[in-house]
């Protein structure tokens, strides 16, 4: 009875939440003056350690091969300084709780800090749509409405809007990735969990779309994964169709041993995802993805933080072994920079359950990518530190997410997803896929052993 009452109260509170309208025309006009077209502060900070945004990085990178491997525009730069357990107190105000815990737990862990470059960019039509979204987009409860083809809430008024900016951030329309995923055991061994190829598409960013067309389906992120390894998982596949309406999210998996497609009953939240061999949960993909209604998201502030950024350096070695360490990524290949971030706290709502009832997200103001997060367990212990690397892709143009993963601070294990190092292509841009690509039938056709 107690549980029923709590659930009823939560539903009543949700129903009572009014639709939040977009900002005024005057506020939106700041996207053409003091704010970047995505809503970040255009000016640098007072001491010059964060420069002004001047248009992002759109120049071809030496070494880039269209549809192939990507170069590093900052390959000649050296770290300004490194943070270890010995000097971390000096930088504590710019480090997440999770990163401080990593420095304390592992004596060989370090953070190499480089010069800050504000590389975020997008096509003009994405900027134009972002400006329109500022006044037309709104939240109906937890669901965005009226947004299309750009950042939905460039002048956010709530934590929920910031998280939607992350999930609907610009990362291209259609692209592919070939990657390896690894679980790092507590004794430092890297175990390959997935070797596969993925096709992805964001119908939210189809150039010929509109808010009206998008509202008919609400599907904003489509993905098809086909595994070629390790041998025990060769031929497995998965298809996902993320939707702004959580009740319309769909996902299927194909298991070669069963020769059957299974529709996943609960592709969200703290359910283990087959894409990561069950090591990672659905809502930990790219730091956060999926349903929002299990949490109350509140903006805790905006501050300068050291975050992983412009990590084209990570793409350069041609073996995974070189970029992996006993605790995840080799610190020598991770680039950290000082940027302004939105800090968003997530607290479990009454009547809901989750393995991690409390989280904190750090979302870059320029790209809206939440590149760091910390999660606490039911006992209030700091449990996981999540991360996502970004890299510069001037052919898009944009600064987009690549490898992502987490450190389990309690078990001592880690997980590293989407290493492109041993592959011939790094995030190649693709023509628009037919919608049928992201269906169970297409998944089975591509996964025959």
N, C-alpha and C positions, 0 to 999 in steps of 0.2 A: 504494500500500500504506500509506504514511504517513497519507494522508487517511482511509482505511478504519479504521485503528487509532484515530485521533483520534475519529472518529464513533462507533465501537463503545464507546470509553471514555466518551464523553459520554452515550450511551444507557444504559450500565450505571450511571453515576452518578445519572441521572435516576430509573431504576427503583429505586435504593436509597434514594431520598428517602422517608422515612415520612410518613404523613398527619399533619399538624400539627393538634392538637385546639384547640378554642376555649379561652378563658381561664376561670379559676375563677369560681365564683359570687360570691366576695368581690371579685374584680377587676371583674366586671360590675356589681356594686352601686354602684361609683363613678360610673356613668352617671346616678345619681340624686342624687349629692352633689357631689363636687368636679369632676366632668366634666360637660360638656353632654350632652344625649341622643345626640349624634353622636360623642362621645369627645374633644372639645377641652377644654383647660383652661378652666374656667369663670371663674376669677379673671383680673383684668387683670395687667399687668406692674407692676414696682416703682415706676417713675417716672410711671405713669398715662398713658403715650402709647398703650397698648393698654387699652381699658376692659374691664370684666367683661361677660360675655355674660348678657343679661337676658331672653332669649326671642326675639331676632331682630326683624326688621321685618315686621309683619303688618298695618299700617294702610294703607288705600287711599291712593294717591298723588294729590295734586291734579293734574289734567290727564290722568290715566289714562282710557282709553276701553276698556271690555271688548271684547276681540277686535280692538282697534285700536292706536293709538299709545300709548306709555308716557311718563309724565312723569318728572321727576327730583326725588326727595325732598330732595336736598341742593343745589338749584339756586342758593341764595343764599350758599353757602359759597365762600370764597376760599382759594387755596393757602396753606399755612403757610410753605412755602419751596419754592424750585426748585433742582434740581441740574443743573449744567452741567459741562463739562470743567474749568472753572476751580476748582470747589469739590468735585469728586467724591471726592477723597482723604479728605475729612472724613466721608463716608458710605460708604466702600468696603466696610466690614464688613456693610452692609445691602443691597448691590447684587450681583446675579448677575454672573458673568464676562461674559455676553453684553451686559448693560446697560452695564457699564463700557466694553466695546469699542465700543458704539454711541456713547457720549459722546466717546470719543477719536477715532472715525472721522469723525463729522459735527459740525462746530462749531455748527450750528443745532439740534441735538437737545437736548432737556431732559426732565427728570422733575419734574412738578409734584406735590408731596406735600400731601395734604389730611388733615383730621382723620379718625381711624379710627372706623368704625362697624361693629359686629359684627351684621350684618343676617341671617345665616343662620337659616333656619327651615324647618319641615316640618310636615305634618299629624301629629296625635298617633299615628295608626296606623303611620306610618313610624318614629316614635320607639319605639313598642312593639315593632315587628319588629326594630329595631336592637338593643334590649336582649336579645331572644331570640337574635339572631344571635351575640352576644358569646360565648355558651357552646355554641351548637350548630354554628356554621360552622367549617369546617376547610379546609386546603389538602391536596389529594391531588396531590403534585408541584406543578404550577403551576396546577391547576384548583380553584376553590372549590366546596365541597360543603356542603349543609345550610343555605345562606343564602337569604333571600328577603325582599323588600319593605322593605329598610332597608340601612344601611351594613353590609357583611358583616363587617368586622373593626374595630369602633370602638376597640378597644384593641390595635393592631397589634403584632406581634412580629417582622415582617420587612419588607423593602422590597417584596417581592411582594404582601404584604397591603395595603400603602399604595397601590400601583398599582391593585389591584383595587378598593379604596375609591374611587379616582378614576373608574374605568370604570363602576362600579355606583353612582355617587353619585346623590343625589336631584335630579332636574331635571324632574319631572312624569311623568305616565303617557302622555299623548298630546298632541301639539302640532304646530303647523305653522310654517314660516318662509318668508318671501319675501325674497330677498336677492340682492345682487350680489357678485361676486368679482373681484378685480383682481390682476394682476401689475404690480409697479412696476419699470420697467427701471432699469438702472444710471445712466441720464441723467435719471431722475426722472419719466418719463412713466407715467401710469396706463393700463393696457390691460385692458379688460373681458374676462374669460375666461368668465364664466358669469352669466346672469341667469335665475334659476329659482325654483321653488317646491318646498318639501320637506315631506313628511309623515313624522312620526317617532312611534315608540311604544316603550315599554319594557315588554315582557311581565313583566319582573322585578318591576315595580311595579303590576301589576293587583291592585286591592283584594281580589278574590275568589280570589286564588291562594294557593299554599302551597309550602313547599319540595318537597313530594312532586310536585305538579303541575309545578312549574318544572323539576324534574330530568328529566321525561320529554322535554323538548325542549332546554332549556339556552339557547334563543335569548333574549338579554336586550335587544337593541337592534335595531329594525327601521327602515329608512329607504327612502323612495321619492323620487327627484328627477326633476323634469320641467323641461327647459330651454326658455325662450322666446327666449333671445338669448345672445350676439350672433347675427346672422343666420346665420353659418356653422355655429352649433351649435343653432339652433332645432329643437325636436322631439327632440333627444337625451334619453335618460333612463337612469337607473340605479336598481337595487334592491339593497339589502344586508341581510343577516340575520346580525348578529354573534352568536356563540355562545361560552359559557364553555369549550366543548371546541373548540379551534382547528381540529380536523379536520372540524368540522361547519359552519364558516363558509361562507356562500354569497353570491355577488354576480353580477349580470347587468348588461349594458349594451345599450342599443338605439341603433344608429347609423343615422341617416336615409338616408345615402348607400347603405348596404347593404340597408336594409329587413329587417334580421335582428337577432334577439336573440342575443347572445353570452354564454355563461357565462364569467366571468373565471376563469382557471386558478389565479391566485395572488393573491387579494385581501388582501394583508397586507404588512406590513413595509415594506421600501424600494422596493416596486413603486409606480410612479406611479398615482395614482387618477384615473379619468376624471371624477369629480365636480369636480375642480379643474383640468380640462383638462391633466392630467399634470404640473402645476407642483409639486404637493405629493404626498408619498408617503402610503400608507395609514396608517402608524403615526404620522404627524404631525398627523392630524385631531384637533382639540381638544387639542393638545399631545402626547397619546399615545393610541393606540387599537390594538386588535388583539392579536396573539399575543405571549406573554411568554417562550416557551421559548428564544428566541434570545439572551436576556441573563440575567445574574445581577444581581438588584436587591438592593442593600444600603442600609440606613438609615445615612446619614452623620451624622445628628444632627437636632436640632430647634432652630430659631433664629428670631430676629426679622428679618424681611426686608421691604423695600419691594416691593410687588406691585401689579399693576393690580386695582382692586376697586371695586365699586359704581358702575360706569361708565354709569349712566343718562344722564349728560351727553353721552356719545357718540351717544345715540339722538335727541337733540333737533333738530339741523339737518336740513333737508329735502332737502339735496343731498349726494351722495357727495363732490363736489369740495371741499366745505367741510371735511370730516373727513379728507381724504387729504393727504399731504405727499409730498415727493420721496423719503422714506425709509419710507413706510408710513402710519401714522396721524398726523394732526396732533397734536403734543403738547398743544396747547391744549384738546383734547377727551378726553384720557386722564387719568383720576383714579388716582393712586397713594396707597396707604395702608400703614401699618406693621401687619403681622400676623405671627403665629407660623406657621411652615411646617415641614413635614417635608421634609428634604433627602434625596433618594434617588439613589444612583449606579447607573448601569447599565453593565455591562461585558460585551462579547461573550463568549459561551460557546465553549469549545473545540469545533471541528467545525462551527461555524456561520459564516455570512458576513453582512455588512451594510455599507452605505456609511459608516455612522457607528458605529464599534465602541465608542464611549464616549459616554455622555450623563449629564446631571445634571438632576433634576426637583425643582421647588419646589412642594409641595402644601399648600394652605391647610388649617389644622387644623379650621376651622369647617365648610367645605363639602366638603372632601376633593378639591376641584378642583385639579389641577396646572396652575397658571396661568402658570408660566414654566418654560423648559427651555433647556439649552445642549447642543449636539452638536459632537463633534470628529471630524475625518476620519481616514483611515488613516495620515496623516502626523503626527497629533497636533496639527493646527492647529484652533483654535476656528473652527468652520464656520458653524453656524446658531444663532440665538437665537430660540426659539419663545415665543409668548405667547397668552393667551386673556383676553378681557375678560369680566367678570361684571356682571350688573345685577340690581337688586332687582325681584322680581315678587311682591308681597304677595297677589295673587289665587291664587297657587299653594298655599301661600306657599313662597318659596324665593329664594335668590340663585344664579342660574344662568348658564351660559356663553352668550355671544353671539358677537361677532366673534372670530376667531382668525387666526393667520398666523405668518410668520417673517421674519427678516432674514437674508439670506445675506451673511455678513461678508467672504467671499472675493470673490464676484462683484459685490457692491454692489447686488444686486437684492433685492426684498422681495415678499411675497405677503400679501394681505389678503382673508380670506374672511368671508362673511356680514355684509355691511353692510345694515342695514334702513332706512337713512335715507330713501330715495326710495319706500319702500313704505308702504301704508296700514295695515299691521298689523305689530306687533312681538311675535312669539312668541305668537300666540293659542293658548289652551288649547282642546283639541278633545275631543269624545266619543270613547270607545274605538273604534278602527277595527276592522273585520273583519280577520282575519288574511290574507284573500285580497287585501287592499290591497297587501301587500308580496310580490307574486309577479310573475314575468315577464309573465303575461297582463295583469294590471292595469297594469303599466308601459307596455306597448305601447298599450293602450286609451287611456291618458292622454297619450301622446306623439305621436299622429297629427298630422301637419303640416296 
